Amino acid sequence: MTDFFKIIRAVRMMKGVKQSEIAQLLQVRQQSVSKLENGKTRISKEVASNIARYLGFRDQFEMKTFYDNHISKRQVCKNQIV
């Protein structure tokens, strides 16, 4: 899933979830989650769905919609000169 790693990191941080919690869910080391969030590791659809459900969404598509509507708009507003 293209650029989903950015969405995972932003939503995880917004919800106050630690990388170590995601690592425990996926049964990997925290360093693996870091690589995943930095785009150094590919994310399968299954892993994306598992992370999305853990963060309170039905699937990765609902999580992306949340990101688009609430987080990315906020980042755009922060970068604009008012």
C-alpha positions in Angstrom: 0.0 0.0 0.0 1.6 3.2 -1.2 2.8 5.6 1.6 0.7 3.7 4.1 3.7 3.8 6.4 3.2 7.6 6.8 -0.4 7.0 7.8 0.5 4.4 10.3 3.0 6.6 12.1 0.7 9.7 12.2 -2.3 7.8 13.4 -0.3 5.8 15.9 1.2 8.9 17.4 -2.1 10.8 17.5 -3.7 7.9 19.4 -0.7 7.7 21.8 0.2 4.1 20.8 3.9 3.2 21.1 5.9 1.3 18.5 6.5 -1.4 21.1 2.7 -2.0 21.3 2.5 -2.5 17.5 5.6 -4.7 17.6 3.9 -6.9 20.2 0.8 -7.1 18.0 2.8 -8.2 15.0 5.2 -10.3 17.1 8.3 -8.5 15.8 10.9 -6.3 17.4 10.3 -2.5 17.9 13.1 -1.9 15.3 11.0 -3.7 12.7 8.1 -1.4 13.3 10.4 1.6 13.0 11.6 0.3 9.6 8.0 -0.2 8.6 7.1 3.3 9.6 10.1 4.8 7.7 9.2 3.0 4.5 12.2 0.6 4.6 10.0 -2.5 4.9 7.0 -3.3 2.7 3.6 -3.6 4.4 1.4 -6.4 3.4 -2.4 -5.9 3.2 -2.8 -8.3 6.1 -0.3 -6.4 8.3 -2.0 -3.1 7.3 -5.4 -4.4 8.3 -4.1 -5.8 11.6 -2.5 -2.4 12.5 -5.6 -0.5 11.5 -7.9 -2.8 13.6 -5.5 -2.4 16.6 -5.8 1.4 16.2 -9.6 1.2 16.2 -10.5 1.1 12.6 -12.4 -1.6 10.6 -9.6 -1.7 8.0 -6.8 0.2 6.4 -9.1 2.1 4.1 -11.1 3.5 7.0 -7.8 4.5 8.6 -6.7 6.2 5.5 -10.0 8.1 5.3 -9.5 9.2 8.9 -6.0 10.4 8.1 -7.1 12.3 5.0 -9.9 14.0 6.8 -8.3 14.8 10.1 -4.5 14.6 10.1 -3.3 15.5 6.6 -5.6 18.6 6.5 -4.2 19.7 9.8 -0.6 19.3 8.5 -1.5 21.4 5.4 -3.0 24.2 7.6 0.2 24.2 9.8 2.3 24.7 6.7 0.3 27.6 5.2 1.1 31.2 6.0 -1.8 32.9 7.6 
